[in-house]
Amino acid sequence: MFGIGLLGLAIYIFTIYDVVSSKFGGNNDKLVWVLIVIFLPLIGTILWFLMGRKTASR
């Protein structure tokens, strides 16, 4: 059980890092994504990997 928690925490931290390091058209988009991931961790992470990474340019 402890390993699953660490894995979830690692994915959560990677998601926040990925959002912050991505380039968006405006800073407001980045702020919105960071807030979504912080306040809705599971749903925000899933949404980021399904929709957000496509809209952000690297």
C-alpha distance matrix in Angstrom:
0.0 3.8 5.4 5.3 6.5 8.9 10.0 10.8 12.6 14.5 15.7 16.8 18.7 20.2 21.4 23.1 24.7 25.8 27.5 29.2 30.4 31.8 35.4 36.6 40.1 39.8 37.7 37.1 35.0 32.7 32.4 31.7 28.9 27.3 27.6 26.1 23.0 22.7 23.4 21.7 18.6 17.3 20.8 22.5 20.4 21.2 24.8 25.2 24.4 26.4 29.4 29.4 29.5 32.5 34.5 33.9 35.9 34.8
3.8 0.0 3.8 5.5 5.2 6.4 8.7 10.0 10.7 12.4 14.4 15.4 16.6 18.4 20.1 21.4 22.6 24.2 26.0 27.3 28.5 30.3 34.0 35.4 39.0 38.5 36.1 35.8 34.0 31.3 31.0 30.7 27.9 26.0 26.5 25.4 22.1 21.5 22.6 21.4 18.1 17.5 21.3 22.3 20.1 21.6 25.0 24.9 24.3 26.8 29.5 29.1 28.9 32.2 34.0 33.0 34.9 33.5
5.4 3.8 0.0 3.8 5.4 5.1 6.1 8.6 9.8 10.5 12.4 14.2 15.3 16.4 18.3 20.1 21.0 22.2 24.4 25.8 26.6 28.3 32.0 33.6 37.3 37.2 35.0 34.9 32.8 30.2 30.3 30.1 27.0 25.2 26.2 25.0 21.5 21.4 23.0 21.5 17.9 17.0 20.7 21.5 18.8 20.1 23.6 23.3 22.1 24.8 27.6 27.3 26.7 29.9 32.0 30.9 32.6 31.0
5.3 5.5 3.8 0.0 3.8 5.4 5.0 6.2 8.6 9.8 10.6 12.3 14.3 15.3 16.5 18.6 19.9 20.8 22.6 24.5 25.6 26.8 30.4 31.7 35.3 35.2 33.2 32.8 30.6 28.2 28.3 27.7 24.6 23.2 24.0 22.4 19.0 19.2 20.5 18.6 15.1 13.8 17.3 18.5 15.9 16.8 20.5 20.5 19.4 21.8 24.7 24.6 24.4 27.4 29.5 28.8 30.8 29.6
6.5 5.2 5.4 3.8 0.0 3.8 5.4 5.1 6.2 8.6 9.9 10.5 12.3 14.2 15.3 16.7 18.4 19.8 21.3 22.8 24.2 25.7 29.3 30.5 34.0 33.6 31.3 30.8 28.9 26.4 26.1 25.7 22.8 21.0 21.5 20.4 17.0 16.6 17.8 16.5 13.1 12.5 16.3 17.1 15.0 16.6 20.0 19.9 19.5 22.0 24.6 24.1 24.2 27.4 29.1 28.2 30.3 29.2
8.9 6.4 5.1 5.4 3.8 0.0 3.8 5.4 5.0 6.1 8.6 9.7 10.5 12.1 14.1 15.4 16.4 18.0 20.0 21.2 22.2 24.1 27.8 29.4 33.0 32.7 30.3 30.3 28.5 25.6 25.6 25.6 22.6 20.6 21.7 20.9 17.3 16.9 18.9 17.9 14.2 14.1 17.8 17.9 15.4 17.4 20.6 19.8 19.2 22.3 24.7 23.7 23.4 26.8 28.5 27.1 28.9 27.4
10.0 8.7 6.1 5.0 5.4 3.8 0.0 3.8 5.4 5.1 6.3 8.6 9.9 10.5 12.3 14.5 15.3 16.2 18.4 20.1 20.8 22.2 26.0 27.6 31.2 31.2 29.3 29.3 27.0 24.3 24.8 24.6 21.3 19.8 21.2 19.9 16.3 16.7 18.8 17.2 13.4 12.7 16.1 16.3 13.3 14.8 18.2 17.4 16.3 19.2 21.9 21.3 20.6 23.9 25.9 24.8 26.5 25.0
10.8 10.0 8.6 6.2 5.1 5.4 3.8 0.0 3.8 5.4 5.2 6.1 8.7 9.9 10.6 12.5 14.3 15.1 16.6 18.6 19.9 21.0 24.6 25.8 29.3 29.1 27.1 26.7 24.5 22.0 22.2 21.6 18.5 17.1 18.0 16.6 13.1 13.5 15.2 13.5 9.8 9.0 12.6 12.9 10.3 12.1 15.4 15.0 14.5 17.2 19.7 19.1 19.1 22.4 24.0 23.2 25.3 24.4
12.6 10.7 9.8 8.6 6.2 5.0 5.4 3.8 0.0 3.8 5.5 5.0 6.1 8.5 9.8 10.7 12.3 14.0 15.5 16.7 18.2 20.0 23.5 24.9 28.4 27.9 25.5 25.4 23.6 20.7 20.6 20.6 17.7 15.6 16.7 16.0 12.4 12.0 14.2 13.5 9.8 10.5 14.0 13.5 11.2 13.9 16.6 15.6 15.7 18.8 20.8 19.5 19.5 23.1 24.3 23.0 25.0 23.8
14.5 12.4 10.5 9.8 8.6 6.1 5.1 5.4 3.8 0.0 3.8 5.4 5.2 6.1 8.5 10.1 10.5 12.0 14.3 15.4 16.2 18.1 21.8 23.6 27.3 27.1 24.9 25.3 23.3 20.3 20.8 21.1 17.9 15.9 17.8 17.2 13.4 13.7 16.5 15.7 11.9 12.4 15.5 14.5 11.6 14.1 16.8 15.2 14.7 18.1 20.1 18.7 18.0 21.6 23.1 21.4 23.0 21.4
15.7 14.4 12.4 10.6 9.9 8.6 6.3 5.2 5.5 3.8 0.0 3.8 5.5 5.0 6.1 8.7 9.8 10.2 12.2 14.2 15.1 16.2 19.8 21.3 25.0 25.0 23.2 23.3 20.9 18.3 19.1 18.9 15.4 14.2 16.1 14.9 11.2 12.4 15.1 13.6 9.9 9.8 12.5 11.5 8.2 10.4 13.2 11.7 11.0 14.3 16.5 15.3 14.7 18.2 19.9 18.6 20.5 19.3
16.8 15.4 14.2 12.3 10.5 9.7 8.6 6.1 5.0 5.4 3.8 0.0 3.8 5.5 5.1 6.4 8.7 9.8 10.8 12.6 14.3 15.5 19.0 20.1 23.6 23.2 21.0 20.8 18.8 16.1 16.3 16.1 13.0 11.2 12.8 11.9 8.1 8.7 11.5 10.5 6.9 8.1 10.8 9.3 6.9 10.1 12.3 10.8 11.4 14.7 16.2 14.6 14.8 18.4 19.4 18.1 20.4 19.6
18.7 16.6 15.3 14.3 12.3 10.5 9.9 8.7 6.1 5.2 5.5 3.8 0.0 3.8 5.4 5.2 6.2 8.6 10.0 10.7 12.2 14.3 17.8 19.4 23.0 22.5 20.0 20.4 18.8 15.6 15.8 16.6 13.6 11.2 13.4 13.4 9.8 9.8 13.2 13.2 10.0 11.8 14.2 12.1 9.9 13.3 14.9 12.7 13.4 16.9 18.0 15.8 15.5 19.3 20.0 18.1 19.9 18.5
20.2 18.4 16.4 15.3 14.2 12.1 10.5 9.9 8.5 6.1 5.0 5.5 3.8 0.0 3.8 5.5 5.0 5.9 8.6 9.8 10.3 12.0 15.7 17.7 21.4 21.5 19.5 20.3 18.1 15.0 16.2 16.9 13.5 11.9 14.7 14.4 10.8 12.0 15.4 14.9 11.7 12.8 14.7 12.4 9.5 12.4 14.0 11.2 11.1 14.9 16.1 13.9 12.8 16.6 17.8 15.7 17.1 15.5
21.4 20.1 18.3 16.5 15.3 14.1 12.3 10.6 9.8 8.5 6.1 5.1 5.4 3.8 0.0 3.8 5.4 5.0 6.2 8.6 9.9 10.6 14.1 15.4 19.0 19.0 17.2 17.5 15.0 12.3 13.5 13.6 10.0 9.0 11.8 11.0 7.6 9.7 12.8 12.0 9.3 10.4 11.6 8.9 6.3 9.4 10.5 7.6 8.3 11.9 12.8 10.6 10.2 13.9 14.8 13.2 15.3 14.5
23.1 21.4 20.1 18.6 16.7 15.4 14.5 12.5 10.7 10.1 8.7 6.4 5.2 5.5 3.8 0.0 3.8 5.4 5.2 6.2 8.6 10.1 13.3 14.5 18.0 17.3 14.9 15.3 13.6 10.3 10.9 11.8 8.8 6.5 9.5 9.9 6.9 7.8 11.5 11.8 9.7 12.0 13.0 9.8 8.5 12.1 12.4 9.6 11.3 14.6 14.7 11.8 12.0 15.7 15.7 13.6 15.8 15.1
24.7 22.6 21.0 19.9 18.4 16.4 15.3 14.3 12.3 10.5 9.8 8.7 6.2 5.0 5.4 3.8 0.0 3.8 5.5 5.2 6.0 8.5 12.0 14.1 17.8 17.4 15.2 16.5 14.8 11.3 12.6 14.2 11.3 9.3 12.7 13.5 10.6 11.5 15.2 15.6 13.3 15.3 16.4 13.3 11.4 14.6 15.0 11.7 12.6 16.2 16.2 13.2 12.2 15.9 16.1 13.4 14.7 13.1
25.8 24.2 22.2 20.8 19.8 18.0 16.2 15.1 14.0 12.0 10.2 9.8 8.6 5.9 5.0 5.4 3.8 0.0 3.8 5.5 5.2 6.1 9.8 11.9 15.7 16.1 14.6 15.8 13.5 10.4 12.7 13.7 10.4 9.7 13.3 13.3 10.8 12.8 16.2 15.9 13.9 15.1 15.6 12.5 10.4 12.9 12.9 9.2 9.7 13.2 13.1 10.1 8.6 12.3 12.8 10.1 11.4 10.0
27.5 26.0 24.4 22.6 21.3 20.0 18.4 16.6 15.5 14.3 12.2 10.8 10.0 8.6 6.2 5.2 5.5 3.8 0.0 3.8 5.6 5.3 8.3 9.4 13.1 13.0 11.3 12.1 9.8 6.7 9.0 10.0 6.8 6.5 10.2 10.4 8.8 10.9 14.0 14.1 12.9 14.6 14.4 10.8 9.9 12.5 11.6 8.0 9.9 12.8 11.8 8.3 8.1 11.6 11.1 8.6 10.8 10.5
29.2 27.3 25.8 24.5 22.8 21.2 20.1 18.6 16.7 15.4 14.2 12.6 10.7 9.8 8.6 6.2 5.2 5.5 3.8 0.0 3.8 5.6 8.0 9.7 13.2 12.4 10.1 11.8 10.5 6.8 8.6 10.9 8.8 7.3 11.0 12.4 10.9 12.0 15.3 16.2 15.1 17.4 17.5 13.8 13.2 16.1 15.2 11.8 13.7 16.6 15.4 11.8 11.4 14.6 13.6 10.6 12.0 11.2
30.4 28.5 26.6 25.6 24.2 22.2 20.8 19.9 18.2 16.2 15.1 14.3 12.2 10.3 9.9 8.6 6.0 5.2 5.6 3.8 0.0 3.8 6.6 9.6 13.1 13.3 11.8 14.1 12.6 9.3 11.9 14.0 11.8 10.9 14.7 15.7 14.0 15.4 18.8 19.3 17.9 19.7 19.9 16.3 15.0 17.5 16.8 13.1 14.1 17.1 16.1 12.5 11.0 14.0 13.5 9.9 10.2 8.4
31.8 30.3 28.3 26.8 25.7 24.1 22.2 21.0 20.0 18.1 16.2 15.5 14.3 12.0 10.6 10.1 8.5 6.1 5.3 5.6 3.8 0.0 3.8 6.5 10.2 11.2 10.6 12.7 10.4 8.0 11.4 12.9 10.6 11.0 14.7 15.1 14.0 16.1 19.1 19.2 18.1 19.5 19.0 15.6 14.5 16.3 15.0 11.3 12.4 14.8 13.3 9.7 8.1 10.6 9.8 6.1 6.6 5.8
35.4 34.0 32.0 30.4 29.3 27.8 26.0 24.6 23.5 21.8 19.8 19.0 17.8 15.7 14.1 13.3 12.0 9.8 8.3 8.0 6.6 3.8 0.0 3.8 7.0 8.4 8.7 11.3 9.5 7.9 11.5 13.2 11.8 12.7 16.0 16.7 16.3 18.5 21.1 21.4 20.9 22.4 21.4 17.9 17.4 19.0 17.1 13.6 15.0 16.7 14.5 11.0 9.9 11.2 9.4 5.7 5.4 5.9
36.6 35.4 33.6 31.7 30.5 29.4 27.6 25.8 24.9 23.6 21.3 20.1 19.4 17.7 15.4 14.5 14.1 11.9 9.4 9.7 9.6 6.5 3.8 0.0 3.8 5.4 6.7 8.6 6.5 6.5 10.1 11.1 10.4 12.2 14.9 15.4 15.9 18.2 20.3 20.6 20.7 22.2 20.6 17.2 17.4 18.7 16.1 13.2 15.1 16.2 13.3 10.0 10.0 10.6 7.7 5.2 6.4 8.6
40.1 39.0 37.3 35.3 34.0 33.0 31.2 29.3 28.4 27.3 25.0 23.6 23.0 21.4 19.0 18.0 17.8 15.7 13.1 13.2 13.1 10.2 7.0 3.8 0.0 3.8 7.0 8.6 7.4 8.9 11.8 12.6 12.8 14.9 17.1 17.6 18.8 20.9 22.6 23.0 23.6 25.1 23.2 19.9 20.5 21.5 18.6 16.1 18.1 18.6 15.3 12.5 13.0 12.7 9.2 7.9 8.6 11.3
39.8 38.5 37.2 35.2 33.6 32.7 31.2 29.1 27.9 27.1 25.0 23.2 22.5 21.5 19.0 17.3 17.4 16.1 13.0 12.4 13.3 11.2 8.4 5.4 3.8 0.0 3.8 5.4 5.8 7.3 9.2 10.6 11.7 13.3 15.0 16.3 17.7 19.3 20.9 21.8 22.7 24.7 22.9 19.4 20.5 22.0 19.0 16.7 19.3 20.1 16.8 13.7 14.8 15.2 11.7 10.2 11.5 13.8
37.7 36.1 35.0 33.2 31.3 30.3 29.3 27.1 25.5 24.9 23.2 21.0 20.0 19.5 17.2 14.9 15.2 14.6 11.3 10.1 11.8 10.6 8.7 6.7 7.0 3.8 0.0 3.8 5.4 5.3 6.3 8.7 10.1 10.8 12.5 14.4 15.6 16.6 18.4 19.9 20.7 23.0 21.7 18.0 19.2 21.2 18.6 16.2 19.0 20.3 17.4 14.0 15.2 16.5 13.3 11.4 13.0 14.5
37.1 35.8 34.9 32.8 30.8 30.3 29.3 26.7 25.4 25.3 23.3 20.8 20.4 20.3 17.5 15.3 16.5 15.8 12.1 11.8 14.1 12.7 11.3 8.6 8.6 5.4 3.8 0.0 3.8 5.4 5.0 6.1 8.6 9.8 10.5 12.2 14.3 15.3 16.3 17.8 19.2 21.5 19.8 16.3 18.2 20.0 17.1 15.4 18.7 19.5 16.4 13.4 15.5 16.6 13.3 12.4 14.8 16.8
35.0 34.0 32.8 30.6 28.9 28.5 27.0 24.5 23.6 23.3 20.9 18.8 18.8 18.1 15.0 13.6 14.8 13.5 9.8 10.5 12.6 10.4 9.5 6.5 7.4 5.8 5.4 3.8 0.0 3.8 5.4 5.2 6.3 8.7 10.0 10.6 12.4 14.3 15.5 16.2 17.3 19.2 17.2 13.8 15.4 16.9 13.8 12.0 15.1 15.8 12.7 9.7 11.9 12.9 9.7 9.1 12.0 14.3
32.7 31.3 30.2 28.2 26.4 25.6 24.3 22.0 20.7 20.3 18.3 16.1 15.6 15.0 12.3 10.3 11.3 10.4 6.7 6.8 9.3 8.0 7.9 6.5 8.9 7.3 5.3 5.4 3.8 0.0 3.8 5.5 5.2 6.2 8.6 9.9 10.7 12.2 14.3 15.2 15.7 17.9 16.6 12.9 13.9 16.1 13.7 11.1 14.2 15.8 13.3 9.7 11.2 13.2 10.7 8.9 11.6 12.9
32.4 31.0 30.3 28.3 26.1 25.6 24.8 22.2 20.6 20.8 19.1 16.3 15.8 16.2 13.5 10.9 12.6 12.7 9.0 8.6 11.9 11.4 11.5 10.1 11.8 9.2 6.3 5.0 5.4 3.8 0.0 3.8 5.5 5.1 6.2 8.6 10.0 10.5 12.1 13.9 14.9 17.6 16.5 12.9 14.6 17.1 14.8 12.9 16.3 17.9 15.5 12.3 14.3 16.5 14.0 12.6 15.4 16.6
31.7 30.7 30.1 27.7 25.7 25.6 24.6 21.6 20.6 21.1 18.9 16.1 16.6 16.9 13.6 11.8 14.2 13.7 10.0 10.9 14.0 12.9 13.2 11.1 12.6 10.6 8.7 6.1 5.2 5.5 3.8 0.0 3.8 5.5 5.2 6.1 8.7 9.9 10.6 11.7 13.4 15.7 13.9 10.6 13.0 14.9 12.3 11.1 14.8 15.8 13.3 10.7 13.5 15.3 12.9 12.6 15.9 17.7
28.9 27.9 27.0 24.6 22.8 22.6 21.3 18.5 17.7 17.9 15.4 13.0 13.6 13.5 10.0 8.8 11.3 10.4 6.8 8.8 11.8 10.6 11.8 10.4 12.8 11.7 10.1 8.6 6.3 5.2 5.5 3.8 0.0 3.8 5.4 5.0 6.2 8.5 10.0 10.3 11.1 13.1 11.6 7.9 9.6 11.7 9.4 7.6 11.2 12.6 10.6 7.8 10.3 12.7 11.1 10.5 13.9 15.3
27.3 26.0 25.2 23.2 21.0 20.6 19.8 17.1 15.6 15.9 14.2 11.2 11.2 11.9 9.0 6.5 9.3 9.7 6.5 7.3 10.9 11.0 12.7 12.2 14.9 13.3 10.8 9.8 8.7 6.2 5.1 5.5 3.8 0.0 3.8 5.5 5.2 6.1 8.6 9.9 10.1 12.9 12.4 8.7 10.0 13.0 11.6 9.6 12.9 15.1 13.7 10.7 12.6 15.5 14.2 12.8 15.8 16.5
27.6 26.5 26.2 24.0 21.5 21.7 21.2 18.0 16.7 17.8 16.1 12.8 13.4 14.7 11.8 9.5 12.7 13.3 10.2 11.0 14.7 14.7 16.0 14.9 17.1 15.0 12.5 10.5 10.0 8.6 6.2 5.2 5.4 3.8 0.0 3.8 5.5 5.1 5.9 8.1 9.5 12.6 11.8 8.7 11.1 13.9 12.4 11.5 15.0 16.6 15.3 12.8 15.4 18.0 16.5 15.7 19.0 20.0
26.1 25.4 25.0 22.4 20.4 20.9 19.9 16.6 16.0 17.2 14.9 11.9 13.4 14.4 11.0 9.9 13.5 13.3 10.4 12.4 15.7 15.1 16.7 15.4 17.6 16.3 14.4 12.2 10.6 9.9 8.6 6.1 5.0 5.5 3.8 0.0 3.8 5.5 5.5 5.6 7.5 9.8 8.3 5.3 8.4 10.6 9.0 8.9 12.5 13.6 12.5 10.8 13.7 16.1 15.1 15.1 18.6 19.8
23.0 22.1 21.5 19.0 17.0 17.3 16.3 13.1 12.4 13.4 11.2 8.1 9.8 10.8 7.6 6.9 10.6 10.8 8.8 10.9 14.0 14.0 16.3 15.9 18.8 17.7 15.6 14.3 12.4 10.7 10.0 8.7 6.2 5.2 5.5 3.8 0.0 3.8 5.8 5.4 5.0 7.7 7.6 4.3 5.8 9.0 8.6 7.8 10.8 12.9 12.6 10.8 12.8 15.9 15.5 15.0 18.2 18.8
22.7 21.5 21.4 19.2 16.6 16.9 16.7 13.5 12.0 13.7 12.4 8.7 9.8 12.0 9.7 7.8 11.5 12.8 10.9 12.0 15.4 16.1 18.5 18.2 20.9 19.3 16.6 15.3 14.3 12.2 10.5 9.9 8.5 6.1 5.1 5.5 3.8 0.0 3.8 5.7 5.6 9.3 10.0 7.5 9.0 12.3 12.3 11.6 14.5 16.6 16.4 14.4 16.3 19.5 18.9 18.0 21.1 21.4
23.4 22.6 23.0 20.5 17.8 18.9 18.8 15.2 14.2 16.5 15.1 11.5 13.2 15.4 12.8 11.5 15.2 16.2 14.0 15.3 18.8 19.1 21.1 20.3 22.6 20.9 18.4 16.3 15.5 14.3 12.1 10.6 10.0 8.6 5.9 5.5 5.8 3.8 0.0 3.8 6.0 9.2 9.3 7.8 10.4 13.0 12.7 13.0 16.1 17.6 17.2 15.8 18.4 21.1 20.4 20.1 23.5 24.2
21.7 21.4 21.5 18.6 16.5 17.9 17.2 13.5 13.5 15.7 13.6 10.5 13.2 14.9 12.0 11.8 15.6 15.9 14.1 16.2 19.3 19.2 21.4 20.6 23.0 21.8 19.9 17.8 16.2 15.2 13.9 11.7 10.3 9.9 8.1 5.6 5.4 5.7 3.8 0.0 3.8 5.9 5.5 5.1 7.9 9.8 9.9 11.0 13.7 14.8 15.0 14.3 16.9 19.5 19.3 19.4 22.9 23.8
18.6 18.1 17.9 15.1 13.1 14.2 13.4 9.8 9.8 11.9 9.9 6.9 10.0 11.7 9.3 9.7 13.3 13.9 12.9 15.1 17.9 18.1 20.9 20.7 23.6 22.7 20.7 19.2 17.3 15.7 14.9 13.4 11.1 10.1 9.5 7.5 5.0 5.6 6.0 3.8 0.0 3.8 5.7 5.1 5.9 8.5 9.9 10.3 12.3 14.1 15.1 14.2 16.0 19.0 19.4 19.1 22.3 22.6
17.3 17.5 17.0 13.8 12.5 14.1 12.7 9.0 10.5 12.4 9.8 8.1 11.8 12.8 10.4 12.0 15.3 15.1 14.6 17.4 19.7 19.5 22.4 22.2 25.1 24.7 23.0 21.5 19.2 17.9 17.6 15.7 13.1 12.9 12.6 9.8 7.7 9.3 9.2 5.9 3.8 0.0 3.8 5.5 5.3 6.3 8.7 10.0 11.1 12.4 14.1 14.2 15.9 18.5 19.5 19.7 22.9 23.3
20.8 21.3 20.7 17.3 16.3 17.8 16.1 12.6 14.0 15.5 12.5 10.8 14.2 14.7 11.6 13.0 16.4 15.6 14.4 17.5 19.9 19.0 21.4 20.6 23.2 22.9 21.7 19.8 17.2 16.6 16.5 13.9 11.6 12.4 11.8 8.3 7.6 10.0 9.3 5.5 5.7 3.8 0.0 3.8 5.5 5.2 6.1 8.5 10.1 10.5 11.7 12.2 14.5 16.7 17.3 18.2 21.6 22.6
22.5 22.3 21.5 18.5 17.1 17.9 16.3 12.9 13.5 14.5 11.5 9.3 12.1 12.4 8.9 9.8 13.3 12.5 10.8 13.8 16.3 15.6 17.9 17.2 19.9 19.4 18.0 16.3 13.8 12.9 12.9 10.6 7.9 8.7 8.7 5.3 4.3 7.5 7.8 5.1 5.1 5.5 3.8 0.0 3.8 5.5 5.1 6.0 8.7 9.8 10.2 9.6 12.0 14.5 14.8 15.1 18.5 19.5
20.4 20.1 18.8 15.9 15.0 15.4 13.3 10.3 11.2 11.6 8.2 6.9 9.9 9.5 6.3 8.5 11.4 10.4 9.9 13.2 15.0 14.5 17.4 17.4 20.5 20.5 19.2 18.2 15.4 13.9 14.6 13.0 9.6 10.0 11.1 8.4 5.8 9.0 10.4 7.9 5.9 5.3 5.5 3.8 0.0 3.8 5.5 5.1 6.4 8.6 10.0 9.4 10.7 13.6 14.7 14.6 17.6 18.0
21.2 21.6 20.1 16.8 16.6 17.4 14.8 12.1 13.9 14.1 10.4 10.1 13.3 12.4 9.4 12.1 14.6 12.9 12.5 16.1 17.5 16.3 19.0 18.7 21.5 22.0 21.2 20.0 16.9 16.1 17.1 14.9 11.7 13.0 13.9 10.6 9.0 12.3 13.0 9.8 8.5 6.3 5.2 5.5 3.8 0.0 3.8 5.5 5.4 6.1 8.4 9.3 10.7 12.8 14.4 15.2 18.2 18.9
24.8 25.0 23.6 20.5 20.0 20.6 18.2 15.4 16.6 16.8 13.2 12.3 14.9 14.0 10.5 12.4 15.0 12.9 11.6 15.2 16.8 15.0 17.1 16.1 18.6 19.0 18.6 17.1 13.8 13.7 14.8 12.3 9.4 11.6 12.4 9.0 8.6 12.3 12.7 9.9 9.9 8.7 6.1 5.1 5.5 3.8 0.0 3.8 5.5 5.1 5.6 6.6 9.1 10.7 11.6 12.9 16.2 17.6
25.2 24.9 23.3 20.5 19.9 19.8 17.4 15.0 15.6 15.2 11.7 10.8 12.7 11.2 7.6 9.6 11.7 9.2 8.0 11.8 13.1 11.3 13.6 13.2 16.1 16.7 16.2 15.4 12.0 11.1 12.9 11.1 7.6 9.6 11.5 8.9 7.8 11.6 13.0 11.0 10.3 10.0 8.5 6.0 5.1 5.5 3.8 0.0 3.8 5.5 5.4 4.3 6.1 8.7 9.6 9.9 13.1 14.2
24.4 24.3 22.1 19.4 19.5 19.2 16.3 14.5 15.7 14.7 11.0 11.4 13.4 11.1 8.3 11.3 12.6 9.7 9.9 13.7 14.1 12.4 15.0 15.1 18.1 19.3 19.0 18.7 15.1 14.2 16.3 14.8 11.2 12.9 15.0 12.5 10.8 14.5 16.1 13.7 12.3 11.1 10.1 8.7 6.4 5.4 5.5 3.8 0.0 3.8 5.9 6.1 5.8 8.2 10.5 10.9 13.4 13.9
26.4 26.8 24.8 21.8 22.0 22.3 19.2 17.2 18.8 18.1 14.3 14.7 16.9 14.9 11.9 14.6 16.2 13.2 12.8 16.6 17.1 14.8 16.7 16.2 18.6 20.1 20.3 19.5 15.8 15.8 17.9 15.8 12.6 15.1 16.6 13.6 12.9 16.6 17.6 14.8 14.1 12.4 10.5 9.8 8.6 6.1 5.1 5.5 3.8 0.0 3.8 6.4 7.1 7.7 10.0 11.7 14.4 15.7
29.4 29.5 27.6 24.7 24.6 24.7 21.9 19.7 20.8 20.1 16.5 16.2 18.0 16.1 12.8 14.7 16.2 13.1 11.8 15.4 16.1 13.3 14.5 13.3 15.3 16.8 17.4 16.4 12.7 13.3 15.5 13.3 10.6 13.7 15.3 12.5 12.6 16.4 17.2 15.0 15.1 14.1 11.7 10.2 10.0 8.4 5.6 5.4 5.9 3.8 0.0 3.8 5.8 5.7 6.9 9.2 12.2 14.3
29.4 29.1 27.3 24.6 24.1 23.7 21.3 19.1 19.5 18.7 15.3 14.6 15.8 13.9 10.6 11.8 13.2 10.1 8.3 11.8 12.5 9.7 11.0 10.0 12.5 13.7 14.0 13.4 9.7 9.7 12.3 10.7 7.8 10.7 12.8 10.8 10.8 14.4 15.8 14.3 14.2 14.2 12.2 9.6 9.4 9.3 6.6 4.3 6.1 6.4 3.8 0.0 3.8 5.3 5.3 6.3 9.8 11.7
29.5 28.9 26.7 24.4 24.2 23.4 20.6 19.1 19.5 18.0 14.7 14.8 15.5 12.8 10.2 12.0 12.2 8.6 8.1 11.4 11.0 8.1 9.9 10.0 13.0 14.8 15.2 15.5 11.9 11.2 14.3 13.5 10.3 12.6 15.4 13.7 12.8 16.3 18.4 16.9 16.0 15.9 14.5 12.0 10.7 10.7 9.1 6.1 5.8 7.1 5.8 3.8 0.0 3.8 5.5 5.2 7.6 8.8
32.5 32.2 29.9 27.4 27.4 26.8 23.9 22.4 23.1 21.6 18.2 18.4 19.3 16.6 13.9 15.7 15.9 12.3 11.6 14.6 14.0 10.6 11.2 10.6 12.7 15.2 16.5 16.6 12.9 13.2 16.5 15.3 12.7 15.5 18.0 16.1 15.9 19.5 21.1 19.5 19.0 18.5 16.7 14.5 13.6 12.8 10.7 8.7 8.2 7.7 5.7 5.3 3.8 0.0 3.8 5.6 7.4 9.7
34.5 34.0 32.0 29.5 29.1 28.5 25.9 24.0 24.3 23.1 19.9 19.4 20.0 17.8 14.8 15.7 16.1 12.8 11.1 13.6 13.5 9.8 9.4 7.7 9.2 11.7 13.3 13.3 9.7 10.7 14.0 12.9 11.1 14.2 16.5 15.1 15.5 18.9 20.4 19.3 19.4 19.5 17.3 14.8 14.7 14.4 11.6 9.6 10.5 10.0 6.9 5.3 5.5 3.8 0.0 3.8 6.5 9.7
33.9 33.0 30.9 28.8 28.2 27.1 24.8 23.2 23.0 21.4 18.6 18.1 18.1 15.7 13.2 13.6 13.4 10.1 8.6 10.6 9.9 6.1 5.7 5.2 7.9 10.2 11.4 12.4 9.1 8.9 12.6 12.6 10.5 12.8 15.7 15.1 15.0 18.0 20.1 19.4 19.1 19.7 18.2 15.1 14.6 15.2 12.9 9.9 10.9 11.7 9.2 6.3 5.2 5.6 3.8 0.0 3.8 6.5
35.9 34.9 32.6 30.8 30.3 28.9 26.5 25.3 25.0 23.0 20.5 20.4 19.9 17.1 15.3 15.8 14.7 11.4 10.8 12.0 10.2 6.6 5.4 6.4 8.6 11.5 13.0 14.8 12.0 11.6 15.4 15.9 13.9 15.8 19.0 18.6 18.2 21.1 23.5 22.9 22.3 22.9 21.6 18.5 17.6 18.2 16.2 13.1 13.4 14.4 12.2 9.8 7.6 7.4 6.5 3.8 0.0 3.8
34.8 33.5 31.0 29.6 29.2 27.4 25.0 24.4 23.8 21.4 19.3 19.6 18.5 15.5 14.5 15.1 13.1 10.0 10.5 11.2 8.4 5.8 5.9 8.6 11.3 13.8 14.5 16.8 14.3 12.9 16.6 17.7 15.3 16.5 20.0 19.8 18.8 21.4 24.2 23.8 22.6 23.3 22.6 19.5 18.0 18.9 17.6 14.2 13.9 15.7 14.3 11.7 8.8 9.7 9.7 6.5 3.8 0.0
